[in-house]
Amino acid sequence: SARTAVPEGLTLAEEEELRSELAKVEEEIGTLRQVLAAKERHCAELKRKLGLTPLDGLKQNLSKSWHDVQVSNAYVKTSEKLGEWNDKVTQSDFYKKTQETLSQAGQKTSAALSNVGSVISRKLGDMSSYSIRHSISMPAMRNSATFKSFEDRVGTIKSRVVGSRENSTDGLHSPSGAGDKPPQDNAPF
């Protein structure tokens, strides 16, 4: 190697001694790298024989890292501070009133939904006990407000489509209002 000037404060003998020690340390590092590589191969072979996968190692590393975070001073202090804030918030009057209001609203909503579900179930149960054909033929069904409303709507739609026979000269009503004119015979069919 090219020889450089001796650093200030070192004698030639001290420099030689340091260079010798540096070469020795670099040789030890190389040896340690070889030993470490052999140990890593042996470790991988043992894990393979035990059926341990790299995912297991990752899980273990994450678990250890999370444990290290949980015992760290920053985490402990933050947890304590958040606990204090939580205690202050949950002990406040505003929180208690809000919690009571939400609890009551939840109970009332639950009761209302339960009642609606019961009514629907009962109605469906009533409907399922009769066949549709049987229900329509029953006088009670024909006299119900729902059936009468349906019947009225069907009648209204029928009168709009067909029209009254008194207003039409040939018995058909023209939706365009041209009932008095004879239909043109220029249809393609």
KOLMIFI-225536 format. One record per residue (C-alpha): residue number from 1; residue in one letter; y, x, z. Coordinates in steps of 0.02 Angstrom, whole numbers, plus 32768, in hexadecimal, padded with zeros to 4 digits. Example, Ala and Ser with C-alpha at 12.3 -4.5 7.8 and 13.67 -1.06 7.14 Angstrom:
<sites>
  seq  type    c2    c1    c3
    1     A  7F1F  8267  8186
    2     S  7FCB  82AC  8165
</sites>
This chain:
<sites>
  seq  type    c2    c1    c3
    1     S  8000  8000  8000
    2     A  80B0  8038  7FE2
    3     R  80FC  8089  8076
    4     T  819E  8043  80B7
    5     A  821B  8092  8126
    6     V  81EC  8096  81DC
    7     P  8245  800C  823A
    8     E  82C9  8045  82B2
    9     G  828B  8070  835D
   10     L  81D8  8097  8326
   11     T  818C  813F  8315
   12     L  8112  8168  828B
   13     A  8082  8166  8308
   14     E  80B5  80B9  834A
   15     E  80BE  8076  8299
   16     E  800F  80B8  8273
   17     E  7FCC  806A  8312
   18     L  801B  7FC0  82E7
   19     R  7FD8  7FC6  8235
   20     S  7F29  7FEC  8277
   21     E  7F34  7F5C  82F2
   22     L  7F73  7EE7  8267
   23     A  7EDF  7F15  81F7
   24     K  7E68  7EF7  8287
   25     V  7EB4  7E49  82AF
   26     E  7EAF  7E17  81F6
   27     E  7DF7  7E4A  81EF
   28     E  7DD2  7DE2  828B
   29     I  7E2C  7D4C  823E
   30     G  7DBF  7D5C  81A2
   31     T  7D22  7D65  820D
   32     L  7D59  7CCE  8274
   33     R  7D79  7C6B  81D4
   34     Q  7CC8  7C91  8199
   35     V  7C7F  7C60  8242
   36     L  7CE8  7BC1  8244
   37     A  7CAF  7B90  8194
   38     A  7BF9  7BAB  81C7
   39     K  7C13  7B42  8266
   40     E  7C66  7AB6  8200
   41     R  7BD2  7AB3  8187
   42     H  7B58  7AAD  8219
   43     C  7BBE  7A20  826A
   44     A  7BBE  79BD  81C8
   45     E  7B01  79D3  81B7
   46     L  7AE5  7996  826B
   47     K  7B54  78FE  824D
   48     R  7AF6  78D6  81AD
   49     K  7A50  78DF  8209
   50     L  7A94  786D  8292
   51     G  7AD4  77F1  8211
   52     L  7B89  7808  8241
   53     T  7C01  77E7  81B2
   54     P  7CB1  7827  8194
   55     L  7CEC  7776  81BE
   56     D  7CA0  7789  826C
   57     G  7D01  7829  8281
   58     L  7DA1  77D5  8248
   59     K  7D85  7747  82C4
   60     Q  7D69  77C4  834F
   61     N  7E06  7825  8320
   62     L  7E6E  7787  831A
   63     S  7E29  774E  83C0
   64     K  7E52  77F5  840F
   65     S  7EFF  77F6  83C1
   66     W  7F22  7746  8402
   67     H  7EE7  777B  84AF
   68     D  7F5B  7811  84A7
   69     V  7FED  77A1  8478
   70     Q  7FC7  7728  8506
   71     V  7FCA  77B0  8589
   72     S  8067  7804  8543
   73     N  8105  77FC  85AD
   74     A  8169  77A4  8524
   75     Y  80E7  771A  8513
   76     V  80D5  7702  85CE
   77     K  8192  76FA  85E9
   78     T  81A9  7683  8556
   79     S  811D  7612  8597
   80     E  816C  760F  8643
   81     K  8217  75E4  85FA
   82     L  81CF  755A  858C
   83     G  8171  7516  8623
   84     E  8215  7510  8686
   85     W  826D  74B6  85F6
   86     N  81DC  743C  85E5
   87     D  81E5  7415  869F
   88     K  82A2  73F9  8696
   89     V  8291  7387  85FD
   90     T  8200  7320  8642
   91     Q  825A  7309  86E9
   92     S  82FC  72CB  8698
   93     D  832B  7213  86A3
   94     F  8345  7209  85E7
   95     Y  8293  7245  85C6
   96     K  824A  71CD  8645
   97     K  82A9  7138  85FD
   98     T  827A  7167  854B
   99     Q  81C3  717C  857D
  100     E  81C2  70D2  85D3
  101     T  8215  707D  853D
  102     L  819D  70CB  84C2
  103     S  8108  70A0  852F
  104     Q  813E  6FEA  853B
  105     A  8160  6FE2  8480
  106     G  80B4  702A  845E
  107     Q  8060  6FAD  84D0
  108     K  80BE  6F1B  8482
  109     T  8098  6F57  83D2
  110     S  7FE1  6F6F  83FE
  111     A  7FD8  6EC0  8448
  112     A  802E  6E73  83B1
  113     L  7FBC  6ECD  8337
  114     S  7F26  6E98  839D
  115     N  7F5F  6DE3  8397
  116     V  7F7C  6DEB  82DC
  117     G  7ECF  6E36  82C5
  118     S  7E81  6DAE  832E
  119     V  7ED8  6D25  82CD
  120     I  7EA5  6D71  8226
  121     S  7DF2  6D87  8262
  122     R  7DEC  6CD4  829F
  123     K  7E34  6C90  81FC
  124     L  7DBB  6CF8  8195
  125     G  7D2E  6CBD  8203
  126     D  7D63  6C09  81EA
  127     M  7D6C  6C22  812E
  128     S  7CC6  6C79  8123
  129     S  7C6B  6BEC  817B
  130     Y  7C89  6B79  80E4
  131     S  7C72  6B9B  802E
  132     I  7D0D  6B90  7FC0
  133     R  7CC3  6AFE  7F5E
  134     H  7C9C  6AA1  8000
  135     S  7D4C  6AC3  8046
  136     I  7DA4  6A7F  7FAD
  137     S  7D40  69DF  7FB0
  138     M  7D68  69BF  8065
  139     P  7DF1  693D  8084
  140     A  7E3D  69A7  810D
  141     M  7E56  6A34  8091
  142     R  7EA3  69C1  800F
  143     N  7F1F  6980  808F
  144     S  7F54  6A2B  80CF
  145     A  8004  6A6A  80AD
  146     T  7FC1  6B04  8054
  147     F  7F58  6AA0  7FDC
  148     K  7FE5  6A25  7FBA
  149     S  805D  6AB4  7F98
  150     F  7FE0  6B03  7F21
  151     E  7FC3  6A5B  7ECC
  152     D  8080  6A41  7EB7
  153     R  8096  6AED  7E69
  154     V  8008  6AD2  7DF0
  155     G  8054  6A29  7DC1
  156     T  80FF  6A79  7DA6
  157     I  80B8  6B00  7D38
  158     K  8053  6A7F  7CD6
  159     S  80EC  6A13  7CB7
  160     R  8150  6AAA  7C7A
  161     V  80C8  6ADF  7C01
  162     V  8091  6A34  7BC2
  163     G  812F  69D0  7BE4
  164     S  8137  6915  7BF8
  165     R  80ED  68AF  7B6A
  166     E  8180  6835  7B6D
  167     N  81FC  68BA  7B30
  168     S  8191  68F4  7AA0
  169     T  817D  6895  79FC
  170     D  80D3  68DC  79CF
  171     G  8092  68F2  7A7F
  172     L  80B6  69AC  7A85
  173     H  814A  69FC  7AD8
  174     S  819E  6A90  7A87
  175     P  81D3  6B14  7B04
  176     S  8263  6B46  7A92
  177     G  82B2  6A9C  7A9E
  178     A  828F  6A6E  79E7
  179     G  821F  69DB  7A11
  180     D  8277  6965  7997
  181     K  825D  69D6  7901
  182     P  81B6  69DA  78AB
  183     P  815F  6A82  78BA
  184     Q  8170  6AF3  7824
  185     D  80D1  6B13  77C6
  186     N  80EE  6BCA  77A2
  187     A  8071  6C0E  781E
  188     P  7FFE  6C92  77D4
  189     F  7F61  6C3A  7812
</sites>
